[in-house]
Amino acid sequence: MSTAADGKHRGKLWFSDAADVDRFVEMLGRFERGEIDATAWRRFRLIYGAYKLEIGPALYFLRVKIPQGILSADQLEVLADVASRHSRGFAHVTTRQNVQLHCVAQAELEPALRTLAAAGMTTREACGDSVRTV
């Protein structure tokens, strides 16, 4: 767990890193251009909390990591906004106290991730072979 060091977010729980979103967008671009194959993209995106849905072309769900199950009211509002603008209008709370946003179009991944990161939330290591919230 970390807290933001800048004056705007001082003392708030902060888990995001804009560089993580930049890495995700870079790899997504490489996948879209055919520079990496589906297997390499899958290995990468799972660590970044993006599961590919098989119900439609280029649809994903994002698992947002909520360490210790702690969210501020502002972060909850951001989750609702992301769900409304980039998903199906609602979210699922998991048994591990994370939040899943289903049916996120591939083109909506970047804006969704950037909005979450701006509020201190991350999808990194919320999926795949990584230590997750219990």
C-alpha positions as CSV (number, residue, x, y, z in Angstrom):
1,M,0.0,0.0,0.0
2,S,1.2,3.5,-0.7
3,T,0.0,7.0,-0.2
4,A,0.3,9.8,-2.8
5,A,3.2,12.1,-2.1
6,D,2.0,15.1,-4.0
7,G,-0.1,17.8,-2.3
8,K,-3.3,17.1,-4.2
9,H,-3.5,13.5,-3.0
10,R,-1.5,13.5,0.2
11,G,-2.5,10.9,2.7
12,K,-4.9,9.1,0.3
13,L,-4.4,5.4,-0.7
14,W,-2.8,5.4,-4.1
15,F,-1.9,2.3,-6.1
16,S,-1.7,3.5,-9.6
17,D,1.3,4.4,-11.7
18,A,0.8,6.3,-15.0
19,A,3.8,4.3,-16.4
20,D,1.8,1.1,-16.1
21,V,-0.9,2.5,-18.3
22,D,1.7,3.7,-20.8
23,R,3.2,0.2,-20.9
24,F,-0.2,-1.4,-21.4
25,V,-1.0,1.0,-24.3
26,E,2.3,0.4,-25.9
27,M,1.8,-3.4,-25.8
28,L,-1.8,-3.1,-27.0
29,G,-0.5,-1.0,-30.0
30,R,2.1,-3.7,-30.7
31,F,-0.6,-6.4,-30.7
32,E,-2.9,-4.4,-32.9
33,R,0.0,-3.8,-35.4
34,G,0.8,-7.5,-35.4
35,E,4.2,-7.0,-33.8
36,I,3.4,-9.5,-31.0
37,D,1.2,-12.6,-31.3
38,A,-1.9,-13.4,-29.3
39,T,0.0,-15.6,-26.8
40,A,2.4,-12.8,-25.9
41,W,-0.4,-10.3,-25.7
42,R,-2.3,-12.7,-23.4
43,R,0.6,-13.2,-21.0
44,F,1.1,-9.4,-20.8
45,R,-2.5,-8.3,-20.5
46,L,-3.4,-10.8,-17.7
47,I,-0.8,-9.2,-15.5
48,Y,-2.4,-5.9,-16.2
49,G,-5.9,-7.1,-15.3
50,A,-7.4,-7.4,-18.8
51,Y,-9.2,-10.7,-19.6
52,K,-10.4,-11.3,-23.2
53,L,-14.1,-12.2,-23.4
54,E,-15.1,-14.8,-25.9
55,I,-18.6,-13.3,-26.4
56,G,-17.7,-10.8,-29.0
57,P,-14.8,-9.4,-31.0
58,A,-12.3,-7.3,-29.1
59,L,-14.3,-7.3,-25.8
60,Y,-12.5,-7.5,-22.4
61,F,-13.2,-7.3,-18.8
62,L,-11.0,-5.3,-16.5
63,R,-10.4,-6.4,-12.9
64,V,-9.6,-3.4,-10.7
65,K,-7.5,-4.2,-7.7
66,I,-8.9,-2.9,-4.5
67,P,-6.2,-3.6,-1.8
68,Q,-7.8,-4.4,1.6
69,G,-11.2,-3.7,0.0
70,I,-10.6,0.0,0.8
71,L,-12.1,2.7,-1.5
72,S,-12.7,6.3,-1.0
73,A,-16.1,7.9,-2.0
74,D,-14.3,9.6,-4.9
75,Q,-12.8,6.3,-6.1
76,L,-16.2,4.7,-5.9
77,E,-17.6,7.5,-8.1
78,V,-14.8,7.0,-10.6
79,L,-15.6,3.3,-10.7
80,A,-19.2,4.1,-11.4
81,D,-18.2,6.6,-14.1
82,V,-15.9,4.1,-15.8
83,A,-18.6,1.4,-15.7
84,S,-21.1,3.8,-17.2
85,R,-18.8,5.2,-20.0
86,H,-16.6,2.2,-20.9
87,S,-18.5,-0.9,-19.7
88,R,-22.1,-2.0,-19.2
89,G,-23.1,0.5,-16.6
90,F,-22.5,-1.6,-13.6
91,A,-19.6,-3.6,-12.0
92,H,-19.2,-6.9,-10.2
93,V,-17.6,-7.1,-6.8
94,T,-15.4,-10.3,-6.5
95,T,-14.9,-12.6,-3.6
96,R,-11.4,-11.1,-3.3
97,Q,-12.8,-7.6,-2.9
98,N,-11.9,-6.5,-6.4
99,V,-14.2,-5.0,-9.0
100,Q,-14.7,-6.3,-12.5
101,L,-15.9,-4.2,-15.4
102,H,-17.3,-6.4,-18.2
103,C,-17.7,-5.8,-21.9
104,V,-15.0,-3.1,-22.3
105,A,-14.3,-2.7,-26.0
106,Q,-10.6,-2.8,-27.0
107,A,-10.8,0.8,-28.0
108,E,-12.0,1.8,-24.5
109,L,-9.2,0.0,-22.6
110,E,-6.9,3.0,-22.6
111,P,-9.4,5.7,-21.5
112,A,-10.8,3.4,-18.8
113,L,-7.3,2.6,-17.5
114,R,-6.3,6.3,-17.5
115,T,-9.4,7.3,-15.7
116,L,-8.8,4.7,-13.0
117,A,-5.1,5.6,-12.7
118,A,-6.0,9.2,-12.2
119,A,-8.0,8.2,-9.2
120,G,-5.2,6.0,-7.7
121,M,-6.7,2.7,-8.9
122,T,-4.9,0.0,-10.8
123,T,-5.6,-3.2,-12.6
124,R,-2.0,-4.3,-12.5
125,E,-1.6,-7.8,-10.9
126,A,-5.3,-8.2,-10.3
127,C,-5.3,-11.3,-12.7
128,G,-3.0,-14.1,-13.8
129,D,-0.1,-15.5,-11.9
130,S,0.4,-12.7,-9.3
131,V,-0.3,-12.1,-5.7
132,R,-3.8,-10.9,-5.3
133,T,-6.0,-9.3,-2.7
134,V,-7.5,-12.0,-0.3
